[in-house]
Amino acid sequence: MSQPSPLYFKISFRVLLILSFVLGPQASLATKLQPNSGAIQLNEKALLDMALSSSPVLQGIEAQNQLAQLEKSRLDAQYESRLNGEWSYAESREDGLASFIPVFSPERRAGLGLNKRLPVGMNVAVTGFQSQINAGNVINAATRTGATVNLEVDLLKNFFGRIDRNALLEKESAAEKAELEAELGRKGLMMDVRKLYWSLVANQLSLNLSQQLVTSANKQLRDATKRSRAGAADKGDVARSRAQVLSRQSSVYLFQYEKEQLEYQLKKMVPALVDKKFAVSPDGIDDAVRGVLACVQSITKDQKGNPDYSSYYSVINLTQKQFEGQRKQAETTGDWDLKLTSAYQISEVQAASNSSGPEFDGDFQDGYSVGVQLSIPLEGDIHDAELAQKRLVEARFKSEIRNLELQVEETHKQVSKSLILLQEAASALNQNVINLKQSLGTTKRKYRQARISINEMIVEQDQLFSSQLNEIATKLQVIHALYEYFKVFNTHPCPLNEI
């Protein structure tokens, strides 16, 4: 057997060098793309359940809701009935200032009462009491027992409770609004999680497609190398094939980077996935798109958003009530303050409270008092404060109401138009991919028959690749557009709104 020539070893070394250059990165890439063993296979429903049970976003939403409930509870507590009790004992060993000015010692007093603030500008208090005094040998256990009724009525600033009623209206509206906003916040979280799920699905489809193109590009490189050795291709063809491999590998790395970013966002929303391996199935996106397109007609048939399908309309109404309540409160800031105060008391006096059968000095007797309290601001500073408060309330709430109205109106208009355009784009791209696949099949046959150059085939492959990526991206946009619509029209009857 003859020994291999030095030329043989030289050629073999070059071939091995080329293969190591081509297959080395590919082997590493294949390892990176290998699915993780034991990874959790996620679907849309399972991911939502995990988000609803562990997401810190929900805790933040609930905290905002509870803050509004707390403010309402604090206001309600101001009108709560209160039971008050008192007891006191005082003793003194001091000398009197004069013989006719006795020192009362010891003194005892006990009382039990009920007071309540009414949301009509009134305060009512009812108190039962007993007081006992002693003054040496002059007064022995003189005891007064009776009851007092106190009434305070606002005659001007809070007349018939106009401040109270408006404060209650504002806080009740704020609490109801917070409940609805919490519901909308939870809906927004669900839609964001579902959007991330389908983004991962689209990313996996693009990644799989890119990996297939890398495999195809390597095959073309090997074919170009063989042709070059046989003299059927030049070094430019080989270099072009090698550049194609590197280009398609870079696409894979970019999609891998996108996947890492999507997973990072998802873990922030769903902490249950932290430190866990998970994967999504690339199947199902076509069914989801068909589900979206089935909803398009029911969305686009209305020129305006349907109030029955969105809690935002109720939020707008409650914000308007808040505005009215705070505006009327602001209008009373600089008013004069005039109050009527009155008290009525009935009591009896007994000579000795320690005897088992006390003797009374007389029957129950009554007494009363009536007065008014007037407070007038003089310098005008509080009037300036009233004007500033009214401007603040008006600017704040008018801006909020208009923003809410625009959000509802523009979401319906924009998404309606977007869904129609995306529907047409998805259909056109799908047909384009079908045509390009047929064309590429013919081009490959011509290339194998050496009727066209490798450059022409690469150009057509890139066109198909670009169209397929655009098709995947458009399908994802269709899903995202509908899910954004559901954030605002949270009760829309489309089946995809609830899973």
C-alpha positions in Angstrom: 0.0 0.0 0.0 1.4 3.4 -1.0 1.8 6.1 1.7 -0.4 9.2 1.5 1.3 12.1 -0.2 2.1 15.3 1.6 -0.5 17.0 -0.6 -3.2 14.6 0.9 -2.3 15.7 4.5 -2.3 19.3 3.5 -5.8 19.1 1.9 -7.1 17.0 4.9 -5.8 19.5 7.4 -7.5 22.4 5.5 -10.8 20.4 5.4 -10.6 19.7 9.1 -9.9 23.4 9.8 -12.9 24.5 7.8 -15.2 21.9 9.5 -13.9 22.9 13.0 -14.7 26.5 12.1 -18.1 25.7 10.8 -19.2 22.9 13.1 -17.6 24.2 16.3 -19.9 27.2 16.8 -22.8 25.1 15.6 -22.1 22.4 18.2 -21.9 25.0 20.9 -25.1 26.6 19.6 -26.9 23.2 19.6 -25.9 22.7 23.2 -27.3 26.1 24.1 -30.5 25.4 22.3 -31.0 22.0 23.9 -34.2 22.2 26.0 -33.7 22.0 29.7 -34.6 18.6 31.2 -37.2 18.8 33.9 -38.4 22.3 32.8 -42.0 23.3 33.6 -44.1 23.3 30.5 -46.2 26.4 30.7 -49.5 27.2 29.1 -51.6 30.4 29.3 -54.0 29.2 32.0 -51.3 27.7 34.3 -49.2 30.9 34.0 -52.2 33.0 34.9 -52.9 30.9 38.0 -49.3 31.3 39.1 -49.5 35.1 38.6 -52.7 35.5 40.5 -51.3 33.5 43.5 -47.8 35.0 43.7 -47.5 38.3 41.9 -46.4 41.3 44.0 -48.2 43.5 41.5 -51.5 42.3 43.0 -50.3 43.2 46.5 -49.6 46.8 45.3 -53.0 47.0 43.6 -54.7 45.8 46.8 -52.7 48.3 48.9 -54.1 51.2 46.8 -57.6 49.8 47.2 -57.2 49.4 51.0 -55.9 53.0 51.2 -59.2 54.3 49.8 -61.2 52.0 52.0 -59.2 53.3 55.0 -60.0 56.9 54.2 -63.7 56.1 54.0 -63.6 54.2 57.3 -61.9 57.2 59.0 -64.7 59.5 57.8 -67.4 57.0 58.9 -65.7 56.7 62.3 -66.3 60.4 62.9 -70.1 59.7 62.9 -69.8 56.7 65.2 -71.7 56.8 68.5 -69.4 56.9 71.5 -70.0 55.8 75.0 -68.1 58.0 77.5 -67.6 57.4 81.2 -65.9 59.4 83.9 -65.1 59.1 87.6 -63.1 61.5 89.8 -62.3 61.9 93.5 -60.6 65.0 95.0 -59.6 65.6 98.6 -58.0 68.7 100.1 -56.6 69.6 103.6 -56.2 73.3 102.8 -57.8 76.0 105.0 -60.6 78.1 103.6 -59.9 81.7 102.6 -62.6 82.8 105.0 -65.1 81.3 107.4 -67.9 81.7 104.9 -65.9 80.2 102.1 -65.7 76.4 102.9 -63.3 74.0 101.4 -65.2 71.2 99.6 -63.5 68.0 100.4 -63.8 65.2 99.6 -65.5 65.6 96.2 -66.7 62.7 94.1 -68.1 62.7 90.5 -69.2 60.0 88.2 -70.9 60.1 84.8 -71.9 58.0 81.9 -73.0 59.4 78.5 -73.5 58.9 74.9 -72.5 61.4 72.2 -72.9 61.3 68.4 -72.0 63.5 65.5 -74.7 63.5 62.9 -74.0 64.2 59.2 -76.5 67.0 59.2 -74.3 69.6 60.9 -75.3 68.6 64.5 -73.6 67.1 67.6 -75.7 65.5 70.3 -74.6 64.4 73.7 -76.6 62.8 76.5 -75.0 62.3 79.9 -76.1 60.9 83.2 -74.2 62.1 86.2 -73.9 62.1 90.0 -71.7 64.5 92.0 -71.2 64.6 95.8 -69.5 67.2 97.9 -68.6 67.6 101.6 -67.6 70.7 103.5 -66.6 69.9 107.0 -69.5 69.9 109.4 -71.5 72.3 107.2 -72.3 70.1 104.2 -72.4 66.3 104.6 -72.6 64.2 101.4 -74.7 66.6 99.4 -75.4 64.7 96.2 -76.8 65.9 92.9 -78.1 63.2 90.4 -79.3 64.0 87.0 -79.0 64.0 83.2 -77.8 66.6 80.7 -78.6 66.9 76.9 -76.2 69.0 74.8 -77.0 70.0 71.2 -74.7 71.9 68.8 -76.1 73.0 65.4 -74.1 74.6 62.6 -76.2 77.4 61.2 -74.1 78.6 58.4 -70.9 76.8 57.1 -72.2 73.3 57.6 -75.9 74.1 57.6 -78.0 70.9 57.3 -74.7 69.1 56.9 -73.7 70.3 53.4 -70.0 69.8 54.2 -70.7 66.4 55.8 -72.8 65.2 53.0 -70.3 66.2 50.3 -67.4 64.7 52.3 -69.3 61.4 52.6 -70.2 61.5 48.9 -66.6 62.1 47.9 -65.2 59.3 50.1 -67.9 56.8 49.2 -67.2 57.5 45.5 -63.5 57.2 46.0 -63.9 53.8 47.8 -66.1 52.4 45.0 -63.8 53.8 42.4 -60.8 52.1 44.1 -62.6 48.8 44.0 -63.2 49.2 40.2 -59.6 50.4 39.7 -58.3 47.3 41.6 -60.5 45.1 39.3 -59.0 46.9 36.3 -55.5 46.6 37.7 -55.9 42.8 38.1 -57.3 42.6 34.6 -54.3 44.6 33.3 -51.9 42.2 35.1 -53.6 39.2 33.6 -53.4 40.7 30.1 -49.7 41.6 30.5 -48.9 38.1 31.7 -50.8 36.6 28.7 -49.0 39.0 26.3 -45.7 37.8 27.7 -46.7 34.2 27.2 -47.5 34.7 23.6 -44.3 36.8 23.2 -42.3 33.8 24.4 -44.3 31.5 22.0 -43.5 33.8 19.1 -39.8 34.0 20.2 -39.6 30.2 20.3 -41.1 30.0 16.8 -38.5 32.5 15.5 -35.7 30.7 17.4 -36.7 27.4 15.9 -36.9 28.9 12.4 -33.5 30.5 12.8 -32.0 27.3 14.0 -33.4 25.5 10.9 -31.8 28.1 8.7 -28.5 27.7 10.5 -28.6 24.0 9.7 -29.5 24.7 6.1 -26.7 27.3 5.8 -24.2 24.8 7.1 -25.4 22.3 4.6 -25.0 24.8 1.8 -21.5 25.6 3.1 -20.5 22.0 2.9 -22.0 21.7 -0.6 -20.2 24.9 -1.7 -16.9 23.5 -0.3 -17.4 20.2 -2.2 -18.2 22.2 -5.4 -15.1 24.3 -4.9 -12.9 21.2 -4.6 -14.5 19.8 -7.7 -13.9 23.1 -9.5 -17.7 23.8 -9.9 -17.6 26.8 -7.5 -15.0 29.5 -6.7 -13.7 30.8 -3.4 -16.3 33.6 -3.5 -19.1 31.0 -3.3 -17.5 29.4 -0.3 -17.0 32.8 1.5 -20.6 33.8 0.7 -21.9 30.5 2.3 -19.7 31.0 5.3 -21.0 34.6 5.7 -24.5 33.2 5.5 -23.8 30.8 8.4 -22.5 33.5 10.6 -25.4 35.9 9.7 -28.0 33.3 10.6 -26.1 32.3 13.8 -26.3 36.0 14.8 -30.0 35.9 14.4 -30.2 32.9 16.7 -28.2 34.8 19.4 -30.4 37.8 19.1 -33.5 35.7 19.6 -31.9 34.0 22.5 -31.2 37.5 24.0 -34.8 38.4 23.4 -35.9 35.3 25.2 -33.8 36.1 28.2 -35.4 39.6 28.4 -38.9 38.2 28.2 -38.2 35.6 30.9 -36.8 38.3 33.1 -40.0 40.4 32.7 -42.1 37.4 33.4 -40.3 36.4 36.6 -40.8 39.9 37.9 -44.6 39.5 37.4 -44.6 35.8 38.5 -42.1 35.2 41.3 -43.1 31.6 41.5 -41.0 31.1 38.3 -37.8 32.5 39.9 -35.0 29.9 40.1 -37.1 27.5 38.0 -36.7 26.2 34.5 -39.7 26.6 32.3 -40.6 26.4 28.6 -43.5 27.2 26.3 -44.8 25.2 23.4 -44.5 26.9 20.1 -47.9 25.5 19.1 -51.2 27.2 19.4 -50.5 30.7 18.1 -52.6 30.1 14.9 -55.5 29.0 17.0 -55.1 32.1 19.2 -55.0 34.4 16.1 -58.2 32.7 14.8 -59.8 33.4 18.1 -58.8 37.0 17.9 -60.1 37.4 14.4 -63.4 35.9 15.5 -63.7 38.8 17.9 -62.9 41.5 15.4 -66.4 41.8 14.0 -68.0 42.2 17.4 -65.5 45.0 18.3 -65.5 46.9 15.0 -69.3 47.0 14.5 -69.7 49.7 17.1 -68.5 53.2 16.3 -68.0 53.9 20.0 -67.1 51.7 23.0 -70.0 49.9 24.6 -70.5 51.1 28.2 -71.6 47.6 29.2 -68.2 46.1 28.4 -66.0 48.4 30.4 -65.7 49.4 34.1 -64.0 52.6 33.0 -67.4 54.2 32.4 -68.3 53.6 36.0 -64.9 55.0 37.1 -65.6 58.2 35.1 -69.0 58.6 36.8 -67.5 58.1 40.3 -64.7 60.5 39.5 -67.4 63.1 38.5 -69.1 62.5 41.9 -65.7 62.9 43.7 -65.3 66.2 41.8 -68.7 67.5 42.9 -68.1 66.5 46.5 -64.6 68.1 46.7 -65.8 71.2 44.8 -68.6 71.9 47.2 -66.4 71.4 50.2 -63.9 73.8 48.7 -66.6 76.4 48.3 -67.2 76.6 52.1 -63.5 77.0 53.1 -63.7 80.8 53.6 -67.3 81.0 54.9 -68.3 82.5 58.3 -68.8 80.0 61.1 -72.0 80.3 63.1 -73.1 77.7 65.6 -76.0 77.3 68.0 -75.2 75.7 71.3 -77.8 74.6 73.8 -78.0 72.4 76.9 -80.9 71.0 79.0 -80.4 69.5 82.4 -82.6 67.8 84.9 -81.5 66.8 88.4 -82.4 66.2 92.0 -80.5 67.0 95.2 -80.4 64.7 98.2 -79.1 65.5 101.7 -77.2 62.3 102.2 -76.3 59.7 99.5 -74.9 57.1 101.9 -78.2 56.3 103.8 -80.2 53.4 102.7 -83.3 55.6 102.4 -82.2 59.1 101.5 -84.4 62.1 102.1 -84.7 64.5 99.2 -84.7 68.2 99.5 -87.1 68.5 96.6 -88.3 66.9 93.3 -86.4 66.9 90.0 -85.8 70.3 88.7 -84.6 71.4 85.3 -82.4 74.1 83.7 -81.3 75.1 80.3 -78.8 77.3 78.4 -78.8 78.7 74.8 -76.0 80.5 73.0 -74.4 81.2 69.7 -70.8 81.2 68.5 -69.7 83.3 65.6 -66.3 83.2 63.8 -65.4 85.6 61.0 -62.1 85.6 59.1 -60.8 89.1 58.8 -57.5 89.4 56.8 -58.8 87.5 53.7 -56.1 84.8 53.7 -58.6 82.0 54.0 -60.6 83.4 51.1 -57.4 83.2 49.0 -57.0 79.6 50.2 -60.6 78.8 49.1 -59.9 80.1 45.6 -56.6 78.1 45.4 -58.4 75.0 46.6 -61.2 75.4 44.1 -58.7 75.9 41.2 -56.8 72.8 42.4 -59.8 70.6 42.6 -61.2 71.8 39.2 -57.9 71.3 37.4 -57.2 67.9 39.0 -60.5 66.3 38.4 -61.2 67.8 35.0 -57.9 66.5 33.8 -58.5 63.0 35.3 -62.0 62.8 33.8 -60.8 63.8 30.4 -57.9 61.4 30.4 -60.3 58.6 31.3 -62.7 59.5 28.6 -59.9 59.7 26.0 -58.5 56.3 27.2 -61.8 54.6 26.5 -62.7 56.5 23.3 -59.3 56.2 21.7 -58.7 52.6 22.7 -61.8 51.5 20.9 -61.1 53.6 17.8 -57.4 52.7 17.6 -57.7 49.0 18.4 -60.6 48.6 16.0 -58.6 50.1 13.1 -55.5 48.1 14.2 -57.3 44.8 14.2 -58.7 45.3 10.7 -55.2 46.3 9.4 -53.5 43.5 11.2 -56.1 41.0 9.9 -55.4 42.0 6.3 -51.6 42.1 6.9 -51.7 38.6 8.5 -53.6 37.2 5.5 -51.3 38.8 3.0 -48.2 37.6 4.8 -49.5 34.1 5.0 -50.2 34.0 1.3 -46.7 35.5 0.7 -45.0 32.8 2.7 -46.9 30.1 0.8 -45.8 31.6 -2.6 -42.2 32.0 -1.5 -42.0 28.4 -0.2 -43.2 27.2 -3.6 -40.7 29.5 -5.4 -37.9 28.4 -3.1 -38.6 24.8 -3.9 -38.2 25.5 -7.6 -35.0 27.6 -6.9 -33.4 24.7 -4.9 -34.1 22.3 -7.8 -32.5 24.7 -10.3 -29.5 25.1 -7.9 -29.0 21.3 -7.7 -29.1 21.2 -11.5 -26.5 24.0 -11.5 -28.8 26.3 -13.5 -28.5 29.2 -11.0 -25.8 30.4 -8.6 -25.8 29.9 -4.9 -26.2 33.6 -4.5 -29.6 33.6 -6.1 -30.8 30.8 -3.8 -29.5 32.6 -0.7 -31.4 35.8 -1.7 -34.6 33.8 -2.0 -34.1 32.0 1.2 -33.6 35.3 3.0 -36.8 36.6 1.5 -38.7 33.6 2.8 -37.0 33.9 6.2 -37.9 37.6 6.4 -41.5 36.9 5.4 -41.8 34.1 8.0 -40.5 36.3 10.8 -42.9 39.1 9.7 -45.7 36.7 9.8 -44.9 35.6 13.3 -44.5 39.2 14.5 -47.8 40.2 12.9 -49.6 37.3 14.6 -48.1 38.4 17.9 -49.3 42.0 17.2 -52.8 40.8 16.6 -52.9 39.0 19.9 -51.3 42.0 21.8 -53.8 44.4 20.2 -56.8 42.5 21.4 -55.3 42.0 24.9 -54.7 45.7 25.2 -58.3 46.2 24.3 -59.4 43.9 27.1 -57.4 46.0 29.6 -60.0 48.8 29.0 -63.0 46.8 27.9 -62.5 44.3 30.7 -66.0 42.7 30.5 -66.2 42.2 26.7 -68.0 38.9 25.9 -65.3 37.7 23.5 -64.3 34.1 24.5 -60.6 35.0 24.6 -61.3 37.6 27.3 -61.6 34.8 29.8 -59.7 31.5 29.8 
